[in-house]
Amino acid sequence: MDTKTARIRALNDELRQNFTQGLAVMTPGIAALGAEAVARIVKTIAVFDDFCHANDPHEEHDFGAFDADGHRIFFKIDYYDETLTYHSPDPADLSVTKRVITIMLPEEYRRLQRAKFSAAKRLYRRSPKGHRRSLRAIAQELRAMGYTNKRGAPYSASCVKSMVKGPSP
C-alpha cells in the first residue's frame, strides 16, 4: 500500500472512531430504528475491522457492512471539497477534504443507485433539438446533478453507456 492510501485509510479510521472528524449522515431508514439502535450501530462502526478485498478493494476502509438489530447496515465514507459541492481533489489532504460518513440500509443504497441510472437513461432518451446527447454530455449533466465517480470526476463514456444500455456482453 502506498503512503497516500495509508493516509486516506488512517483518516477514514479516525472518522469511523470519532464522527467529529467529519460529517455523519444517517438515512431515514437508520433513524427509524430508534436512538438506542443508532447508538449501537455507531459503536459498531467505531470498532469495525472486517475489511477485506471484497468490501475494501482500494484498502481505504471507506465502506463496511454488518448486521445489527436484525438489519443489514452499510456505512460509506465519501470525500468532498470543503464546500461539500464536489469530490475532493485529494482525499489524503485534510486542507482540501471534508469527509462524510453515510449510514444506511442496503435498500436505501439501491434506491440511490437506481436514481442515478434512471437519470442517465432519461438524459439519453430526452434529446435537445431532436439530436441525441453524446455519452460525454450525459456524464457532464450527471455531474451537475451530483453523480460522479469515486474521484469526483464525471463518469467515462463507457460507464454512461453501461448505465443506459446495460453492460457489454
N, C-alpha and C positions, 0 to 999 in steps of 0.2 A: 504494500500500500504506500502511495506517495505521501509526502508531507502535507499537501493541500487536502487530500482526502482525510488524512488523520486529523487535521484541524477541524474540518467540517464535522467529522464524526464526534470529536470531543465537544464541540459547540452544541450539537444535537443532543448528546448525552446530558449536558448541563441543562438544556431546556426541559428535557423529559423529567429531570430531577427537581427543577425549580422553574415553574412557569413564569416567574417574574423576569426571566432572561429573554422573554419574547412576548408573544401574544397567544393566548389559548382560546380556542373556539370549540364549542360543542354544538352539535346539531340538535334539532328539536327531538329527535328520537332518543338521544342520550339524556337530554334534560327531562324527558318524560319518565325516565327510570326512577327519578327522585333523588333528593340530596344525599341520602346515605349511600345509594348505589354509585352515584357520581363520585363521592369521596373515595369509595373502594376502587373505582376504576382509575382515578388519578393516582392513588398509591400504587396500583399495579403497573401503571405506565412508568412511574418513577423507578421501579426495580426491574422492569422488563429487560431481559437479556437473551431472549430466544431468537437472536438474529442468525440467519443462515443465508446461503446464496439464493435460495428460492424467494425469500422475502426481503433480502438486502443485497441485491446484485452489485450495487455500486459501493458497498461497505460504508455507507454514510449513517446508518442507524436512523433512517428517516421514515421508516414505516414499520408497523407492528400489528399483529392480530392475536387476540386471545379471547378466552371465554370468561365472562363474569356475570353473575346473577342470572344465568340461563340464557344469555345473549352472546353472540359473537361481537366483538368490539374491534374496530380498526382505529389506529391513530396514524396520522401522516404529517410530516413536517415539510413545509414549503419555505422557500427563501425569496423574500421580496425586497425591493428597494426601500429606502427609508420612508417614501410616501405611500407604500403599500399599493402602488399602481402597477408596477411591472415586476418581473422576477429580478432578483439581484444579479448584478453583473459579476459578482464574485462572492459566493456563499461562505468562503473562508475568511472574508474581511468584515469584521463587525461594524466598521465605519460606514459601509455601504449596504448592510444587510439587516433586515428585520425578519426574524424567524416567527413563523405562525404554525402552531400545532393544532390540528383539527382532530377532534374525537368524534367518531361517527359509527353508525351501524352499517353493515355491508349493503343493505338495500338502499341506504341514502347515498352511498358512493356510486352504486349502479345507476341511480337516478341522475346524478351529476354527469356521469359518462354518457347516458342516453341523451341528455340535453345537449351536450357537445356534438354528438353525432347527428342529432336532429337539426341543429343549427347549420352544420356543414351541408347536409342534404337539402335543406331549404334554400341555402345560398346557391347551391349547384343548380337546382331547378329554376329558381327565380332569376331571370336574365334581364339586365338593363338594356333597353332599346333592342330587344329581340336577339341579342348576342349572348351566348353562354359565357359566364365568367371563367377566367383561367383558374387553375388549381392554386396558383400562387396568389391570385387576387382573393380567392376564398380564404386562404391561410391568413392574409392580412386582415380581412374582415373578422375572422375568428379571433385574431389577436386583439382587435379593437373591442371585442365582446368579452375579453378576459381569458380566452382559451389559448394557451401557449404550451410549448413543450417544456420539459423539465428545466431547461436553461433559460426560459423566458422568451425564447425566440419564436417566431411564427413556425407552425408545422411545415414540414417539407411538402412539396407537391405530391410525392408518393404516399405520405401519411394521409393527406387530404383525400387522395384517390381511394385509399382503402376505407376511409370513413364513408365516402359517398357511394362507392361501388362494391365494397367488401374486399377482403384480402385476395391477392392474385393466386391462381392455382399453382 
